[in-house]
Every structure is written in C-alpha cells, then in structure tokens.
Amino acid sequence: MTISVGYSIVIIAVVAVVTWLTRAIPFVVFGRRQEVPKIVRYLGTALPTAMIAILVVYCLKAVDLTAYPFGLAELISVAVVVGVHLWKKNVLVSIACGTVCYMILIRTLFAV
C-alpha cells in the first residue's frame, strides 16, 4: 500500500491543528478568569499521582510470580526507580534509569 504525499500532508496538518487546539482551549476557557476553578486545581494535584499508579499497575500486570525469574527484573527495576527518584527528585531520570536497568536485566541476567 502506497500513501501519497498529499495524504501525509493532510495527516500532519490535522495532527498539528488538534495539538494546537488542545493547548489553546484552556486559555480560551479560563483566560478571562482571575482564579482557576477548584475542580481544575484538584485535578491538577490528583491526576499525576493517579496516572503514575495506573502506569505502575499496567506495567506490572503481566509479571508471572510462579515461573523463573519470578518477577525479579521488575522488582529490581522498580526499586531502582524509587531509589533514583528519592535521590535525584527527577521523574525523567528515575524512569530512564529504571528502564535501562530492566532492559539490561532481561537481556543478560534473566534471559530465558
């Protein structure tokens, strides 16, 4: 299947417009107000923690604790993420270190 250049340009344009709209809508909705509504402030504090919790559950849902390596790579990597985050207080560095640790473990020590 061949995709034409025009089709690709249309896809890029639609993605660009939608991205711009998602960033502009909050300014349109709340731009004239001096104070942000309470629900928006609540969501701003509650959602990041909820999203991280959902991601942790999603990432660990397929871990088999009854077969070798018994989830050791995942457990060690989660510990690395927590440790690095407590040390550096930087989410991106924590996630990057945990990901690198996990990839090294599954490709070397726990390769099946």
N, C-alpha and C positions, 0 to 999 in steps of 0.2 A: 504494500500500500504506500503510495506516494502522497505526501502532503505538500500542497502548493505554498509558495511564498506568501501569497495574499492571505491564505487561511492562517498561516503562522502570525502574520502581522495583526490580523483581527484578534487572535487569541491573546497576543501580547497586549494589545490595546485594551481589551476587556479586563484583563488581569490588572493592568495599570489603573484603570478607572475605578474598579472595585476596591483596590488597595487605597487609592486616594480618598474614596468615599468613606471607608471605614475609619480613616484617620481624621477626616473633616467633620463627620456627623457630630461627635461630642462637642466640638466648638460651636456648631450651629445650635445644638440643643441647649447647651449650658453656657454659651458665650456671654449672654447678656446678664446672667445671674451673678451676683456677688458671692453667694455661698453655694457650695455643691450640696445637693440633697443628701440626707442622712443615709438613704439606701445605697447610694453610689459610694459614699465613704465606707460603709460597712462592707460592700462587695470588694472594694479596693483592699481591705485588710483581710477578709476571709478567703477570697478566691485563690490567691497564690498558695496558701497552705493546703487548701483542698485539692488544687491541681497537682501539687507535688505528691500528696498522698495517693491520688488516683494513679499517677505515673509509677509510683513505687509498687502498688498492687498489680498494675498491668505488667510491669517488668518481671515481677517475681511469681506471677500466677502459674507459669508452666514449669516451675522448678520441681523436679522429682526427688523427694527426700528418701525414697526407698531404693534407689539404684545409684551405682557409682557415677559421679563423685559426690553424691548426697547433698548437692547444693553448696558445696564448699567454695566454688569460684564465685558464686553470687554473694554468699555470706562475707567472704573476704573483701569483695569489691564494695559492698555496702559499707563495711567497716572503714574502708579507705575513704569513701565519700564523706562519711560522718567525721572521721579524723581530720581530713584535709579541710573540711568546712569549719570545724571548730578552731583549727589552726590559722587558716588564711581568711576566713569570713568572706569567701568569694564563691558564688554559686557556679560560675562557669569553670573555674579552676577545679572545684570539687568534682563536678560532673566529668570533666575531661580526665582527671586522674583516675576516677573510678572506671571509666570506660577503657582507658589504656590498661589498667590493672586486669579487668575482666578479659579483655582480648588476649593479653599475654597468658593469663591462666588457662583459658580454654584452648589455646593453640600450643601450649607447651606442657605444663604440669598435668592438666586434666584432659589431654587429647585422648579421645576414645578410638 
